Amino acid sequence: PKPAAEMNIIEITQYNKIPSQISYDRWWLFTWFVMVPVTIASGINAWIVENEHLSHEPPEYIPYDHLTQRSRPYPWKDGKRSLFHHERYNPVPGEGYSWRQSEDDE
């Protein structure tokens, strides 16, 4: 290329677009050929690991006092279950898993 002192404004503008176009092309390729496959692979891995994790029973409930301290009960239901309580995966403080209690009653 010519020295900048010999270029007119149109040539300078065209010359400066070349690096930005290269950068744009590199990021476009990186996004579609690296990041999209990595995101898909991470999602598949998370799905496989979570299914393996959910396939076995949760551990036996041990009523540790320091894990179940409540300064006041929750304002919904019986006050012991959190807002996003799941009967199978979250124990009720002081009682254990509610689904295991219902199986024992039957």
N, CA, C and O atoms as a MOPAC input file, in Angstrom:
PM7 MOZYME 1SCF
protein

 N      0.82200 1    -1.19800 1     0.00000 1
 C      0.00000 1     0.00000 1     0.00000 1
 C      0.86000 1     1.25300 1     0.00000 1
 O      2.03100 1     1.24900 1     0.37800 1
 N      0.22000 1     2.31400 1    -0.44000 1
 C      0.90000 1     3.60500 1    -0.46600 1
 C      1.02800 1     4.15300 1     0.94500 1
 O      0.26100 1     3.76600 1     1.82600 1
 N      1.96900 1     5.03400 1     1.17200 1
 C      2.03000 1     5.69900 1     2.47800 1
 C      0.75900 1     6.52900 1     2.69500 1
 O      0.13800 1     6.98300 1     1.73400 1
 N      0.38800 1     6.71800 1     3.92800 1
 C     -0.84800 1     7.42900 1     4.25800 1
 C     -0.85500 1     8.85300 1     3.72900 1
 O     -1.91700 1     9.38400 1     3.40500 1
 N      0.30800 1     9.47600 1     3.63700 1
 C      0.36800 1    10.85700 1     3.15300 1
 C     -0.03400 1    10.95100 1     1.68400 1
 O     -0.50200 1    12.00200 1     1.24500 1
 N      0.13700 1     9.88100 1     0.92000 1
 C     -0.19300 1     9.90700 1    -0.50100 1
 C     -1.61000 1     9.40800 1    -0.79900 1
 O     -2.04500 1     9.48900 1    -1.94700 1
 N     -2.34700 1     8.89200 1     0.20100 1
 C     -3.69400 1     8.35700 1    -0.01500 1
 C     -4.74300 1     9.45800 1     0.11400 1
 O     -4.58700 1    10.39700 1     0.89400 1
 N     -5.81100 1     9.32400 1    -0.66400 1
 C     -6.94000 1    10.22300 1    -0.45000 1
 C     -7.87000 1     9.59200 1     0.58600 1
 O     -7.60500 1     8.48400 1     1.05200 1
 N     -8.95100 1    10.27500 1     0.95300 1
 C     -9.82300 1     9.83500 1     2.04300 1
 C    -10.52400 1     8.51200 1     1.71700 1
 O    -10.73800 1     7.69100 1     2.60900 1
 N    -10.88000 1     8.30100 1     0.45400 1
 C    -11.55600 1     7.06100 1     0.06100 1
 C    -10.60800 1     5.87300 1     0.17800 1
 O    -11.00800 1     4.80900 1     0.65000 1
 N     -9.36400 1     6.04000 1    -0.24300 1
 C     -8.37800 1     4.95300 1    -0.12900 1
 C     -8.08600 1     4.62600 1     1.33600 1
 O     -7.94400 1     3.45700 1     1.69400 1
 N     -7.99800 1     5.64800 1     2.17700 1
 C     -7.74700 1     5.41900 1     3.61500 1
 C     -8.91100 1     4.64600 1     4.23300 1
 O     -8.70500 1     3.72200 1     5.01900 1
 N    -10.13700 1     5.03300 1     3.87000 1
 C    -11.31800 1     4.35800 1     4.40800 1
 C    -11.34200 1     2.89200 1     3.97800 1
 O    -11.60600 1     2.01200 1     4.79700 1
 N    -11.07100 1     2.62500 1     2.70500 1
 C    -11.05400 1     1.25200 1     2.21500 1
 C     -9.94200 1     0.43900 1     2.87700 1
 O    -10.13200 1    -0.73100 1     3.20800 1
 N     -8.79400 1     1.06000 1     3.06500 1
 C     -7.66400 1     0.37500 1     3.70600 1
 C     -7.98700 1     0.02000 1     5.15300 1
 O     -7.59900 1    -1.04900 1     5.62300 1
 N     -8.68900 1     0.89400 1     5.86600 1
 C     -9.01300 1     0.64400 1     7.26400 1
 C    -10.11500 1    -0.39400 1     7.43200 1
 O    -10.25500 1    -0.96200 1     8.51600 1
 N    -10.90100 1    -0.65600 1     6.39400 1
 C    -11.95200 1    -1.66300 1     6.49800 1
 C    -11.40100 1    -3.07800 1     6.42300 1
 O    -12.06100 1    -4.00900 1     6.88200 1
 N    -10.24700 1    -3.26400 1     5.87400 1
 C     -9.68500 1    -4.60600 1     5.69900 1
 C     -9.48100 1    -5.31600 1     7.04700 1
 O     -9.95600 1    -6.44200 1     7.19700 1
 N     -8.79600 1    -4.71200 1     8.03800 1
 C     -8.63500 1    -5.43000 1     9.30800 1
 C     -9.96200 1    -5.70600 1    10.01500 1
 O    -10.12200 1    -6.76100 1    10.62900 1
 N    -10.90400 1    -4.78500 1     9.93800 1
 C    -12.17800 1    -5.02300 1    10.60300 1
 C    -12.94500 1    -6.15100 1     9.92300 1
 O    -13.62900 1    -6.91800 1    10.60000 1
 N    -12.84900 1    -6.26900 1     8.62100 1
 C    -13.50800 1    -7.36400 1     7.90800 1
 C    -12.86900 1    -8.69600 1     8.27400 1
 O    -13.57000 1    -9.69600 1     8.42500 1
 N    -11.55700 1    -8.72400 1     8.41600 1
 C    -10.87000 1    -9.94700 1     8.83400 1
 C    -11.31000 1   -10.33700 1    10.24300 1
 O    -11.57600 1   -11.50800 1    10.51300 1
 N    -11.38300 1    -9.36900 1    11.12700 1
 C    -11.81200 1    -9.63800 1    12.49300 1
 C    -13.25400 1   -10.14900 1    12.51800 1
 O    -13.56900 1   -11.09700 1    13.23600 1
 N    -14.12300 1    -9.51900 1    11.73300 1
 C    -15.52000 1    -9.95800 1    11.65400 1
 C    -15.59600 1   -11.39900 1    11.16800 1
 O    -16.32700 1   -12.20500 1    11.74500 1
 N    -14.85900 1   -11.73400 1    10.12600 1
 C    -14.88400 1   -13.09000 1     9.58500 1
 C    -14.37700 1   -14.10800 1    10.59600 1
 O    -14.93700 1   -15.19700 1    10.72400 1
 N    -13.32200 1   -13.75500 1    11.30700 1
 C    -12.77600 1   -14.67700 1    12.31200 1
 C    -13.78100 1   -14.92700 1    13.42900 1
 O    -13.96500 1   -16.07100 1    13.84400 1
 N    -14.43500 1   -13.87400 1    13.92400 1
 C    -15.40800 1   -14.04100 1    14.99900 1
 C    -16.63400 1   -14.80300 1    14.52500 1
 O    -17.19700 1   -15.59200 1    15.28300 1
 N    -17.06200 1   -14.58200 1    13.27700 1
 C    -18.19700 1   -15.32100 1    12.73700 1
 C    -17.86500 1   -16.81000 1    12.67200 1
 O    -18.66500 1   -17.64900 1    13.08500 1
 N    -16.67100 1   -17.13400 1    12.14800 1
 C    -16.25700 1   -18.53600 1    12.08200 1
 C    -16.11000 1   -19.13700 1    13.47300 1
 O    -16.52900 1   -20.27000 1    13.71100 1
 N    -15.51800 1   -18.38600 1    14.38600 1
 C    -15.34100 1   -18.87000 1    15.75500 1
 C    -16.69200 1   -19.15100 1    16.41100 1
 O    -16.85400 1   -20.16400 1    17.09100 1
 N    -17.65300 1   -18.26300 1    16.20900 1
 C    -18.97100 1   -18.44200 1    16.80800 1
 C    -19.65000 1   -19.69900 1    16.30000 1
 O    -20.13100 1   -20.50600 1    17.09600 1
 N    -19.69700 1   -19.87400 1    15.00500 1
 C    -20.46400 1   -20.97500 1    14.43600 1
 C    -19.73500 1   -22.31100 1    14.44200 1
 O    -20.38400 1   -23.35400 1    14.50800 1
 N    -18.42100 1   -22.31300 1    14.37500 1
 C    -17.70900 1   -23.58000 1    14.28100 1
 C    -16.98500 1   -23.98800 1    15.56000 1
 O    -16.43700 1   -25.08800 1    15.63600 1
 N    -16.97600 1   -23.12200 1    16.55500 1
 C    -16.38000 1   -23.47700 1    17.84800 1
 C    -17.42100 1   -23.37000 1    18.95100 1
 O    -17.68300 1   -24.35100 1    19.64800 1
 N    -18.01800 1   -22.20100 1    19.11900 1
 C    -18.89500 1   -21.97800 1    20.26700 1
 C    -20.22100 1   -22.73800 1    20.17700 1
 O    -20.69100 1   -23.26500 1    21.18500 1
 N    -20.82200 1   -22.80400 1    19.00900 1
 C    -22.08000 1   -23.54100 1    18.89000 1
 C    -21.86700 1   -25.03800 1    19.16300 1
 O    -22.63800 1   -25.61000 1    19.93400 1
 N    -20.86700 1   -25.69900 1    18.57600 1
 C    -20.65200 1   -27.11300 1    18.93100 1
 C    -20.28100 1   -27.32000 1    20.41000 1
 O    -20.69600 1   -28.30700 1    21.01600 1
 N    -19.51100 1   -26.40300 1    20.98400 1
 C    -19.15700 1   -26.52600 1    22.40600 1
 C    -20.40900 1   -26.39700 1    23.27000 1
 O    -20.56400 1   -27.13700 1    24.24100 1
 N    -21.29800 1   -25.47400 1    22.93400 1
 C    -22.53800 1   -25.30100 1    23.68900 1
 C    -23.41900 1   -26.54500 1    23.58000 1
 O    -23.98900 1   -26.98800 1    24.57800 1
 N    -23.53400 1   -27.10100 1    22.39800 1
 C    -24.32700 1   -28.31800 1    22.21400 1
 C    -23.71000 1   -29.48200 1    22.98700 1
 O    -24.42600 1   -30.22800 1    23.65600 1
 N    -22.40000 1   -29.64200 1    22.90200 1
 C    -21.72300 1   -30.73000 1    23.63300 1
 C    -21.88400 1   -30.55900 1    25.13800 1
 O    -22.06700 1   -31.54700 1    25.84800 1
 N    -21.82000 1   -29.33600 1    25.63700 1
 C    -22.00600 1   -29.09700 1    27.07200 1
 C    -23.42700 1   -29.43900 1    27.50900 1
 O    -23.63100 1   -29.99900 1    28.58600 1
 N    -24.39600 1   -29.10600 1    26.68000 1
 C    -25.78200 1   -29.44400 1    26.99600 1
 C    -26.01200 1   -30.94200 1    27.03500 1
 O    -26.68900 1   -31.44700 1    27.93000 1
 N    -25.45000 1   -31.65500 1    26.06300 1
 C    -25.57600 1   -33.11700 1    26.04300 1
 C    -24.90100 1   -33.72700 1    27.26500 1
 O    -25.45400 1   -34.63500 1    27.88600 1
 N    -23.71800 1   -33.24300 1    27.61600 1
 C    -23.01600 1   -33.74300 1    28.78800 1
 C    -23.82100 1   -33.49600 1    30.06000 1
 O    -23.92900 1   -34.38800 1    30.90200 1
 N    -24.38500 1   -32.30800 1    30.21300 1
 C    -25.18700 1   -32.00100 1    31.39900 1
 C    -26.40600 1   -32.90800 1    31.46900 1
 O    -26.76700 1   -33.36600 1    32.55400 1
 N    -27.04800 1   -33.17700 1    30.33900 1
 C    -28.22500 1   -34.04200 1    30.31000 1
 C    -27.86400 1   -35.47000 1    30.72900 1
 O    -28.58900 1   -36.09700 1    31.50200 1
 N    -26.74000 1   -35.97900 1    30.21400 1
 C    -26.31700 1   -37.34300 1    30.55600 1
 C    -25.97800 1   -37.44400 1    32.03900 1
 O    -26.40700 1   -38.38000 1    32.71200 1
 N    -25.21600 1   -36.48800 1    32.54500 1
 C    -24.80900 1   -36.52400 1    33.95600 1
 C    -26.02400 1   -36.37900 1    34.87700 1
 O    -26.10700 1   -37.05900 1    35.90000 1
 N    -26.96400 1   -35.50200 1    34.52400 1
 C    -28.14800 1   -35.30500 1    35.36900 1
 C    -29.03000 1   -36.54700 1    35.36300 1
 O    -29.57100 1   -36.91500 1    36.40600 1
 N    -29.18700 1   -37.19600 1    34.22000 1
 C    -29.97400 1   -38.43500 1    34.18900 1
 C    -29.32800 1   -39.52200 1    35.03400 1
 O    -30.02300 1   -40.28300 1    35.70600 1
 N    -28.01000 1   -39.59800 1    35.00500 1
 C    -27.30900 1   -40.57700 1    35.84100 1
 C    -27.50000 1   -40.25400 1    37.31700 1
 O    -27.68000 1   -41.15000 1    38.14100 1
 N    -27.45900 1   -38.97400 1    37.64000 1
 C    -27.61500 1   -38.54000 1    39.03400 1
 C    -29.02600 1   -38.85100 1    39.54800 1
 O    -29.18600 1   -39.26800 1    40.69500 1
 N    -30.03300 1   -38.65500 1    38.71700 1
 C    -31.41700 1   -38.85900 1    39.14500 1
 C    -31.83500 1   -40.31700 1    39.13500 1
 O    -32.91600 1   -40.65300 1    39.62000 1
 N    -31.00100 1   -41.18400 1    38.59400 1
 C    -31.38000 1   -42.59200 1    38.48300 1
 C    -31.25700 1   -43.35000 1    39.80900 1
 O    -31.80400 1   -44.44500 1    39.93500 1
 N    -30.56300 1   -42.80100 1    40.78100 1
 C    -30.44400 1   -43.49600 1    42.06300 1
 C    -31.16800 1   -42.72200 1    43.16000 1
 O    -31.50400 1   -41.54900 1    43.00000 1
 N    -31.39600 1   -43.39800 1    44.26100 1
 C    -32.13600 1   -42.81100 1    45.38700 1
 C    -31.30600 1   -41.73100 1    46.08600 1
 O    -30.07800 1   -41.81300 1    46.10200 1
 N    -31.96000 1   -40.72600 1    46.65900 1
 C    -31.21300 1   -39.73900 1    47.43900 1
 C    -30.66400 1   -40.38100 1    48.72100 1
 O    -31.15700 1   -41.42800 1    49.14200 1
 N    -29.66600 1   -39.77500 1    49.33300 1
 C    -29.08300 1   -40.37100 1    50.54200 1
 C    -30.08500 1   -40.37100 1    51.69900 1
 O    -31.08700 1   -39.65600 1    51.68100 1
 N    -29.78800 1   -41.17900 1    52.68000 1
 C    -30.63200 1   -41.25600 1    53.86300 1
 C    -30.65300 1   -39.90200 1    54.57100 1
 O    -29.62900 1   -39.22400 1    54.65400 1
 N    -31.81100 1   -39.51700 1    55.07500 1
 C    -31.94700 1   -38.22700 1    55.75500 1
 C    -31.34100 1   -38.29200 1    57.15000 1
 O    -31.65600 1   -39.18900 1    57.93300 1
 N    -30.47100 1   -37.33800 1    57.45400 1
 C    -29.88600 1   -37.19200 1    58.79000 1
 C    -30.25500 1   -35.80200 1    59.27300 1
 O    -29.88200 1   -34.82100 1    58.63000 1
 N    -30.96900 1   -35.68100 1    60.37200 1
 C    -31.46600 1   -34.36200 1    60.81400 1
 C    -30.38900 1   -33.51900 1    61.50300 1
 O    -30.36800 1   -33.41800 1    62.73000 1
 N    -29.50600 1   -32.92200 1    60.72300 1
 C    -28.50600 1   -32.02000 1    61.27400 1
 C    -29.18300 1   -30.70400 1    61.67100 1
 O    -29.87500 1   -30.08600 1    60.86200 1
 N    -28.97600 1   -30.28400 1    62.92300 1
 C    -29.62400 1   -29.06300 1    63.40000 1
 C    -29.10800 1   -27.81800 1    62.69600 1
 O    -29.88200 1   -26.89600 1    62.43700 1
 N    -27.82400 1   -27.77100 1    62.38200 1
 C    -27.25700 1   -26.56000 1    61.77300 1
 C    -27.70000 1   -26.35600 1    60.32400 1
 O    -27.56300 1   -25.25600 1    59.79000 1
 N    -28.22600 1   -27.39500 1    59.68400 1
 C    -28.68900 1   -27.25200 1    58.30800 1
 C    -30.15800 1   -26.87100 1    58.20100 1
 O    -30.61200 1   -26.44000 1    57.14100 1
 N    -30.89400 1   -27.02400 1    59.27500 1
 C    -32.34100 1   -26.79300 1    59.21600 1
 C    -32.80900 1   -25.69700 1    60.16200 1
 O    -33.96100 1   -25.71000 1    60.59400 1
 N    -31.94700 1   -24.76100 1    60.48600 1
 C    -32.35800 1   -23.66900 1    61.37700 1
 C    -33.28800 1   -22.72500 1    60.63200 1
 O    -32.99200 1   -22.30200 1    59.51500 1
 N    -34.40400 1   -22.40100 1    61.25000 1
 C    -35.34800 1   -21.44000 1    60.69400 1
 C    -35.66800 1   -20.42600 1    61.78700 1
 O    -36.06000 1   -20.80600 1    62.89100 1
 N    -35.50500 1   -19.14700 1    61.48800 1
 C    -35.84500 1   -18.12500 1    62.47700 1
 C    -37.35600 1   -17.95300 1    62.57300 1
 O    -37.87700 1   -17.58300 1    63.62600 1
 N    -38.05000 1   -18.21700 1    61.49000 1
 C    -39.51500 1   -18.21500 1    61.48300 1
 C    -39.97200 1   -19.10100 1    60.32900 1
 O    -39.21500 1   -19.30400 1    59.38000 1
 N    -41.17700 1   -19.62700 1    60.38600 1
 C    -41.63200 1   -20.52300 1    59.31400 1
 C    -41.88700 1   -19.76000 1    58.01200 1
 O    -42.13200 1   -18.55400 1    58.01200 1
 N    -41.82300 1   -20.49700 1    56.91200 1
 C    -42.14100 1   -19.89200 1    55.62000 1
 C    -43.61500 1   -19.48400 1    55.60900 1
 O    -44.42600 1   -20.11400 1    56.28700 1
 N    -43.97600 1   -18.45600 1    54.86300 1
 C    -45.36900 1   -17.99400 1    54.87600 1
 C    -46.30600 1   -18.79900 1    53.97500 1
 O    -47.43900 1   -18.37000 1    53.75400 1
 N    -45.88300 1   -19.93700 1    53.45300 1
 C    -46.75300 1   -20.74300 1    52.61000 1
 C    -46.78100 1   -22.17100 1    53.10100 1
 O    -45.88000 1   -22.61700 1    53.81200 1
 N    -47.80200 1   -22.87000 1    52.72300 1
 C    -48.03600 1   -24.26900 1    53.09800 1
 C    -47.90000 1   -24.46300 1    54.60200 1
 O    -48.49200 1   -23.71100 1    55.37600 1
 N    -47.12500 1   -25.46400 1    55.02800 1
 C    -47.00300 1   -25.73700 1    56.46100 1
 C    -45.85200 1   -24.98600 1    57.11000 1
 O    -45.63000 1   -25.13300 1    58.31200 1
 N    -45.11600 1   -24.18600 1    56.35200 1
 C    -44.02500 1   -23.39300 1    56.90400 1
 C    -42.68400 1   -24.09500 1    56.91400 1
 O    -41.66900 1   -23.47500 1    57.22900 1
 N    -42.65400 1   -25.38000 1    56.57400 1
 C    -41.39400 1   -26.13000 1    56.57900 1
 C    -40.81800 1   -26.31500 1    55.18200 1
 O    -39.61100 1   -26.49500 1    55.01800 1
 N    -41.68100 1   -26.27100 1    54.18900 1
 C    -41.23400 1   -26.50000 1    52.81000 1
 C    -40.90400 1   -25.17400 1    52.13400 1
 O    -41.62800 1   -24.19200 1    52.29100 1
 N    -39.79900 1   -25.15200 1    51.37600 1
 C    -39.42300 1   -23.93700 1    50.65000 1
 C    -40.38800 1   -23.71200 1    49.48900 1
 O    -41.21300 1   -24.57300 1    49.18500 1
 N    -40.28300 1   -22.57000 1    48.85500 1
 C    -41.19400 1   -22.23400 1    47.76700 1
 C    -41.05100 1   -23.20000 1    46.59000 1
 O    -42.03900 1   -23.52000 1    45.92900 1
 N    -39.83900 1   -23.66200 1    46.32700 1
 C    -39.59700 1   -24.57600 1    45.21700 1
 C    -39.32800 1   -25.99100 1    45.73100 1
 O    -38.44500 1   -26.67900 1    45.22000 1
 N    -40.07500 1   -26.41800 1    46.72400 1
 C    -39.89000 1   -27.72900 1    47.33800 1
 C    -40.31000 1   -28.83400 1    46.38000 1
 O    -41.36400 1   -28.74900 1    45.74900 1
 N    -39.48800 1   -29.86600 1    46.27500 1
 C    -39.80100 1   -31.04600 1    45.47600 1
 C    -39.85100 1   -32.23200 1    46.43300 1
 O    -38.89400 1   -32.49500 1    47.16100 1
 N    -40.96400 1   -32.93600 1    46.42400 1
 C    -41.18400 1   -34.01000 1    47.40200 1
 C    -40.10900 1   -35.09500 1    47.33900 1
 O    -39.77300 1   -35.69200 1    48.36100 1
 N    -39.57700 1   -35.35000 1    46.16600 1
 C    -38.61900 1   -36.45500 1    46.03100 1
 C    -37.18600 1   -36.04800 1    46.36700 1
 O    -36.41600 1   -36.88100 1    46.84400 1
 N    -36.81000 1   -34.79700 1    46.13200 1
 C    -35.41100 1   -34.41100 1    46.24300 1
 C    -35.09000 1   -33.49900 1    47.41700 1
 O    -33.91700 1   -33.31600 1    47.74000 1
 N    -36.09300 1   -32.92300 1    48.06300 1
 C    -35.85400 1   -32.03100 1    49.19100 1
 C    -36.48800 1   -32.59200 1    50.45300 1
 O    -37.70300 1   -32.78700 1    50.49000 1
 N    -35.69600 1   -32.85700 1    51.49200 1
 C    -36.29300 1   -33.34700 1    52.73500 1
 C    -36.98000 1   -32.21400 1    53.49800 1
 O    -36.60100 1   -31.04900 1    53.38500 1
 N    -37.98500 1   -32.57800 1    54.26600 1
 C    -38.65500 1   -31.62300 1    55.14400 1
 C    -37.87600 1   -31.61200 1    56.45300 1
 O    -37.64900 1   -32.67400 1    57.03100 1
 N    -37.45600 1   -30.43400 1    56.94200 1
 C    -36.65700 1   -30.38400 1    58.17000 1
 C    -37.36200 1   -31.05900 1    59.34700 1
 O    -38.52000 1   -30.77100 1    59.65000 1
 N    -36.64100 1   -31.95100 1    59.99200 1
 C    -37.17300 1   -32.65400 1    61.14800 1
 C    -37.98600 1   -33.88400 1    60.81200 1
 O    -38.24500 1   -34.70000 1    61.69600 1
 N    -38.39700 1   -34.04600 1    59.57300 1
 C    -39.24800 1   -35.17700 1    59.19200 1
 C    -38.57600 1   -36.10800 1    58.18800 1
 O    -38.82500 1   -37.31300 1    58.20800 1
 N    -37.73500 1   -35.57500 1    57.31600 1
 C    -37.10500 1   -36.38500 1    56.27800 1
 C    -37.84800 1   -36.23800 1    54.95900 1
 O    -38.58100 1   -35.27200 1    54.74500 1
 N    -37.64700 1   -37.21100 1    54.08400 1
 C    -38.29800 1   -37.16900 1    52.77700 1
 C    -39.76000 1   -37.56900 1    52.92800 1
 O    -40.06200 1   -38.62600 1    53.48200 1
 N    -40.66500 1   -36.73100 1    52.44000 1
 C    -42.08700 1   -37.00600 1    52.62500 1
 C    -42.54400 1   -38.18700 1    51.77500 1
 O    -43.50300 1   -38.86100 1    52.15000 1
 N    -41.90000 1   -38.45900 1    50.65700 1
 C    -42.31600 1   -39.59700 1    49.83200 1
 C    -41.93000 1   -40.91100 1    50.50100 1
 O    -42.61000 1   -41.91900 1    50.30800 1
 N    -40.85100 1   -40.91900 1    51.28300 1
 C    -40.48600 1   -42.14900 1    51.99900 1
 C    -41.44700 1   -42.40400 1    53.14700 1
 O    -41.73200 1   -43.55800 1    53.46400 1
 N    -41.94800 1   -41.35600 1    53.77300 1
 C    -42.91700 1   -41.51700 1    54.85900 1
 C    -44.22000 1   -42.08800 1    54.33200 1
 O    -44.82400 1   -42.94300 1    54.97900 1
 N    -44.66600 1   -41.62900 1    53.16100 1
 C    -45.91700 1   -42.13700 1    52.60500 1
 C    -45.76200 1   -43.60600 1    52.17900 1
 O    -46.72300 1   -44.37100 1    52.25800 1
 N    -44.55900 1   -44.01000 1    51.72700 1
 C    -44.33800 1   -45.42300 1    51.39300 1
 C    -44.36300 1   -46.29200 1    52.64900 1
 O    -44.86700 1   -47.41500 1    52.62800 1
 N    -43.80800 1   -45.75400 1    53.75400 1
 C    -43.79700 1   -46.52100 1    54.99800 1
 C    -45.19700 1   -46.68200 1    55.56700 1
 O    -45.48900 1   -47.69700 1    56.19900 1
 N    -46.07500 1   -45.69700 1    55.35400 1
 C    -47.42800 1   -45.76400 1    55.87300 1
 C    -48.25500 1   -46.82400 1    55.14600 1
 O    -49.17900 1   -47.39300 1    55.72800 1
 N    -47.93500 1   -47.09100 1    53.89300 1
 C    -48.73000 1   -48.05000 1    53.11200 1
 C    -48.41800 1   -49.47100 1    53.43800 1
 O    -49.01000 1   -50.38200 1    52.85900 1

